[in-house]
């Protein structure tokens, strides 16, 4: 059972599996240690956001996901009545995808195994240490204790991360002040509308896609201080529904009941030497807007190509510093917007309801709606500083590129995301372009023009494997 690899990933959820896929795609051996013996059965998260769908598109997974999910053109902010409109955003995926986390994990695991990832279930890490040569772990598995060694270790093991705790990385933030609850149940009389609110509370109820179960996400104004340790009961869910909607919808046969809180924390460091953190191990927050899983996948996508380049000796180890520099501010922004949504969700007094009404009106303004939609979707993220191998800041530096069409010099039509399918750097240039750019191993593509959008007037474009601009001229 003892093993040696190049990268150890602790945690086999969506974040860990995304990182594993990125490393394996680049030819880096990776071992994933997952404490669960089987994939998660409860559908904790239900939504893939447009940026995550773009990531799936860049790696050829979008069609697999679309076959298993339901596209929805809108989302919510703080359970306000006015929905966020994703259909007008600059993207080839102008929708969220309603898809249970269990299905998302299955898709990512399938891809990881296709790429040769060593996934070991039922393995609980009990110790770790690092030195100049790598990281060593001790763990308990189905066959007893074992050890492992890798050049780097990624902790993607959730909000109560063992990796973060053992490495001593600080996790400052705020303790729980409010609790809410979830309930997955069968409804004999499901509602035609999905949002309910009054002075007693508010909740969302959505079908889970299996034809039987529905998800209640409930903010009960009279139960905001219920201890997190107190089990949710069917009667609690029923009474909340009766108070807020006037009916219990014929609820029965609970599949999953869970109470959650607004504890909010951010790791002080996303990197400590050869140990890195991603996803819930790095940021903990109320699951407002369904962002947690999505930001975790996006963390892993940012880190994957960088870690692969360092392991393969193609980039200096200092490249990994850009992971914290780029993603830690994203984590901070995530905490800010989930805290803001929490304040809106628990607004029950007269003046608080007045504020909700004002915000509902503001969201009818297209620019305001688009601003918050871009924030939830992570389309507002650009990385301000250049990273290896770029030394100087150029136009569009760090900008996310939506998918776009190109016509190659030989007349072949293609798209940006199709060119990124193998996780390569892209060097896109007009014929005869002689602009000076850093030398890097990249797919060189000559195109007939750069189009009429934001790339108009450029002669050459260097694109990172994660679809962000490295340099332009």
Order of alpha helices (4+ residues) and beta strands (2+ residues): beta-beta-alpha-beta-beta-alpha-alpha-beta-beta-beta-beta-alpha-beta-beta-beta-beta-beta-alpha-beta-beta-beta-beta-beta-alpha-beta-beta-beta-beta-beta-alpha-alpha-alpha-alpha-beta-beta-alpha-beta-beta-beta-beta
